[in-house]
Amino acid sequence: MRNVHAAAFVSLDGVMQAPGGPEEDPTGGFQLGGWTFNYWDDLIGDVMDGIFSQPYELLLGRRTYEIFAAHWPYIQNEPFAESLNNAKKYVATSSTVPLKWKNSVAIHDVPTEVSRLKREYGPTLLTQGSSQLLQTLLKHDLVDRFQLLIYPLVLGKGKRLFGDGTIPTALTLLDSKTSPSGVTILTYERAGMVKAGSFALEQPSVDELARRELVKRAG
């Protein structure tokens, strides 16, 4: 058995679109690509090195795959390049066009094929970017761990990590640190169902009962 780990750069309001540069993904009129650039520091470098120094296979959406495949095979003497180029890559795509980046395998039925991969023995399945793929994984409760680098900025619009189809789940905080540039690095693991409670009075006031009735009528 192996797990799916989602590693992502996100803004404070949850946007993860085009963190590396304006050309990465301007779809939807997104104009703030490259928003992580000015926050890079040694601690973030150490965190990324830790992610890619562990055994892993990549699980990527087609758009992120194309961004990576147009960049990393042409890079030498840069951290992570050798690791990313040599890693096996599972690419969620509806296309039958051959994947040129070495060690790349297309998957067409994400819930079925990722569930199968998780039942196998092997290294962690690591996502990078891939916001659309993540929505499918979250909808089918297939993400076991999140490693989030949360940047101290608000982007307002763009593709978000947690969409409408996300299944509610409780999480356990495994690790937290803050980089000198103000980026918060948080690692969470799934911890079962959300357990709700209430701070309401055991005997609600007349005003509270009236308020609840108004809310119920409003739907």
C-alpha positions as CSV (number, residue, x, y, z in Angstrom):
1,M,0.0,0.0,0.0
2,R,1.2,3.5,-0.7
3,N,-0.2,7.0,-0.1
4,V,-0.9,10.1,-2.2
5,H,0.9,13.2,-0.9
6,A,-0.3,16.6,-2.3
7,A,2.5,19.2,-2.2
8,A,1.3,22.6,-3.2
9,F,2.2,26.3,-3.2
10,V,-1.0,28.2,-2.2
11,S,-1.9,31.8,-1.4
12,L,-3.6,32.8,1.8
13,D,-6.9,32.6,0.0
14,G,-6.2,29.2,-1.4
15,V,-5.2,30.0,-5.0
16,M,-2.5,27.7,-6.5
17,Q,-2.6,28.9,-10.1
18,A,0.7,29.7,-11.9
19,P,3.1,30.0,-8.9
20,G,6.2,29.9,-11.0
21,G,5.8,32.5,-13.7
22,P,3.3,34.6,-15.8
23,E,3.5,32.1,-18.7
24,E,2.7,29.0,-16.7
25,D,-1.1,29.3,-16.7
26,P,-2.8,32.6,-17.6
27,T,-6.2,30.8,-18.3
28,G,-9.2,32.6,-17.0
29,G,-7.4,35.9,-17.3
30,F,-5.1,35.2,-14.4
31,Q,-2.5,38.0,-14.4
32,L,-0.4,37.3,-11.2
33,G,1.6,34.3,-12.3
34,G,5.0,34.1,-10.6
35,W,3.7,35.1,-7.2
36,T,6.1,32.8,-5.3
37,F,9.3,34.1,-6.9
38,N,10.2,36.8,-4.4
39,Y,9.7,34.6,-1.4
40,W,12.2,31.9,-2.1
41,D,14.7,31.4,0.7
42,D,17.0,28.7,2.1
43,L,14.3,27.2,4.3
44,I,11.9,26.8,1.4
45,G,14.8,25.2,-0.6
46,D,15.4,22.8,2.2
47,V,11.7,21.8,2.3
48,M,11.6,21.2,-1.4
49,D,14.8,19.2,-1.2
50,G,13.3,17.1,1.5
51,I,10.2,16.4,-0.7
52,F,12.2,15.3,-3.7
53,S,14.9,13.4,-1.7
54,Q,12.4,10.8,-0.6
55,P,11.4,7.9,-2.9
56,Y,8.4,9.1,-5.0
57,E,6.5,8.8,-8.3
58,L,4.8,11.8,-9.7
59,L,1.0,12.1,-10.2
60,L,0.3,15.0,-12.5
61,G,-2.5,16.7,-14.4
62,R,-1.9,17.2,-18.1
63,R,-1.4,20.9,-17.9
64,T,1.2,20.7,-15.1
65,Y,2.9,17.8,-16.9
66,E,3.3,20.0,-20.0
67,I,4.8,22.8,-18.0
68,F,7.2,20.4,-16.4
69,A,8.0,18.6,-19.6
70,A,8.9,21.8,-21.4
71,H,11.3,22.8,-18.6
72,W,13.0,20.1,-16.6
73,P,14.5,18.0,-19.4
74,Y,16.3,21.1,-20.5
75,I,17.8,21.9,-17.1
76,Q,21.2,20.8,-15.9
77,N,23.0,21.4,-12.5
78,E,19.8,22.7,-10.9
79,P,18.3,21.2,-7.8
80,F,15.5,18.6,-8.3
81,A,16.1,18.4,-12.1
82,E,17.7,14.9,-12.1
83,S,15.1,13.6,-9.6
84,L,12.2,14.9,-11.6
85,N,13.5,13.7,-14.9
86,N,14.2,10.2,-13.7
87,A,11.0,9.8,-11.6
88,K,8.1,7.7,-13.0
89,K,5.2,10.0,-13.9
90,Y,1.5,9.2,-14.0
91,V,-0.3,11.8,-16.1
92,A,-4.1,12.3,-15.9
93,T,-5.2,13.0,-19.4
94,S,-8.0,12.4,-21.8
95,S,-5.6,12.6,-24.8
96,T,-4.1,9.6,-26.5
97,V,-1.1,11.7,-27.8
98,P,2.1,10.0,-26.7
99,L,3.9,11.5,-23.7
100,K,7.4,12.5,-24.6
101,W,9.0,13.1,-21.2
102,K,10.8,9.9,-20.2
103,N,9.1,7.5,-17.7
104,S,5.7,9.0,-18.3
105,V,2.5,6.9,-18.3
106,A,-1.0,8.2,-19.2
107,I,-3.9,7.4,-16.9
108,H,-7.5,8.1,-18.2
109,D,-9.8,7.0,-15.3
110,V,-8.3,8.8,-12.3
111,P,-10.4,7.4,-9.5
112,T,-10.0,3.8,-10.7
113,E,-6.3,3.9,-11.7
114,V,-5.1,6.0,-8.7
115,S,-7.0,3.6,-6.3
116,R,-5.2,0.7,-8.0
117,L,-1.8,2.4,-7.7
118,K,-2.4,3.1,-4.0
119,R,-3.0,-0.7,-3.5
120,E,0.3,-1.5,-5.0
121,Y,3.7,-1.5,-3.2
122,G,6.0,1.3,-4.2
123,P,7.0,4.8,-3.4
124,T,4.7,7.7,-2.5
125,L,2.6,9.2,-5.2
126,L,3.4,12.9,-5.2
127,T,1.3,15.6,-6.8
128,Q,2.8,18.9,-7.9
129,G,0.5,21.7,-9.0
130,S,-2.3,19.9,-11.0
131,S,-5.3,21.8,-9.6
132,Q,-7.8,20.0,-11.8
133,L,-6.5,16.6,-11.0
134,L,-6.5,17.5,-7.3
135,Q,-10.2,18.2,-7.5
136,T,-10.8,14.7,-8.7
137,L,-8.6,13.2,-6.0
138,L,-10.3,15.2,-3.3
139,K,-13.8,14.4,-4.5
140,H,-12.9,10.7,-4.3
141,D,-11.0,11.0,-0.9
142,L,-7.7,9.8,-2.4
143,V,-5.3,12.3,-0.8
144,D,-3.6,11.0,2.4
145,R,-1.3,13.9,3.2
146,F,-1.0,17.6,2.4
147,Q,2.3,19.6,2.4
148,L,1.3,23.2,1.9
149,L,3.5,26.2,1.5
150,I,1.2,29.1,2.3
151,Y,2.4,32.4,1.0
152,P,1.6,35.7,2.8
153,L,-0.5,37.2,0.0
154,V,-4.1,37.2,-1.3
155,L,-4.6,36.7,-5.0
156,G,-8.4,37.2,-5.2
157,K,-9.1,34.8,-8.0
158,G,-7.6,31.8,-9.7
159,K,-7.6,28.0,-9.5
160,R,-8.0,26.9,-5.9
161,L,-6.7,23.9,-4.0
162,F,-10.0,23.0,-2.3
163,G,-13.0,23.2,-4.7
164,D,-16.7,22.5,-4.2
165,G,-16.4,18.7,-4.6
166,T,-13.9,18.3,-1.7
167,I,-15.1,15.7,0.8
168,P,-15.0,17.0,4.4
169,T,-12.2,15.4,6.5
170,A,-10.4,16.1,9.7
171,L,-6.6,16.6,9.6
172,T,-3.7,16.1,12.0
173,L,-0.9,18.7,11.9
174,L,2.4,16.7,11.6
175,D,4.8,19.6,11.2
176,S,4.8,23.4,10.9
177,K,7.5,26.0,10.3
178,T,7.8,29.5,9.0
179,S,10.4,30.7,6.6
180,P,12.3,34.0,6.9
181,S,10.3,35.3,4.0
182,G,7.0,34.6,5.8
183,V,5.9,31.5,4.1
184,T,4.2,29.0,6.4
185,I,5.0,25.4,5.7
186,L,2.4,23.0,7.1
187,T,2.1,19.2,6.8
188,Y,-1.2,17.6,7.5
189,E,-2.4,13.9,7.5
190,R,-5.9,12.7,7.2
191,A,-7.5,12.0,10.6
192,G,-11.0,10.6,9.9
193,M,-14.3,12.3,9.8
194,V,-15.0,15.8,11.0
195,K,-16.5,15.8,14.5
196,A,-18.8,18.7,15.1
197,G,-19.9,20.1,18.4
198,S,-21.8,23.1,19.8
199,F,-21.1,26.0,22.1
200,A,-24.8,26.8,22.2
201,L,-26.7,27.0,25.5
202,E,-28.3,23.8,26.7
203,Q,-31.5,25.7,27.0
204,P,-31.7,28.2,24.0
205,S,-33.0,31.7,24.7
206,V,-36.3,32.8,23.2
207,D,-34.4,35.1,20.9
208,E,-32.2,32.2,19.8
209,L,-35.2,30.0,19.0
210,A,-36.7,32.8,17.0
211,R,-33.4,33.3,15.1
212,R,-33.3,29.6,14.3
213,E,-36.8,29.7,13.0
214,L,-36.0,32.6,10.7
215,V,-33.0,30.8,9.3
216,K,-35.0,27.7,8.7
217,R,-37.7,29.7,6.8
218,A,-35.0,31.4,4.7
219,G,-33.7,28.0,3.6
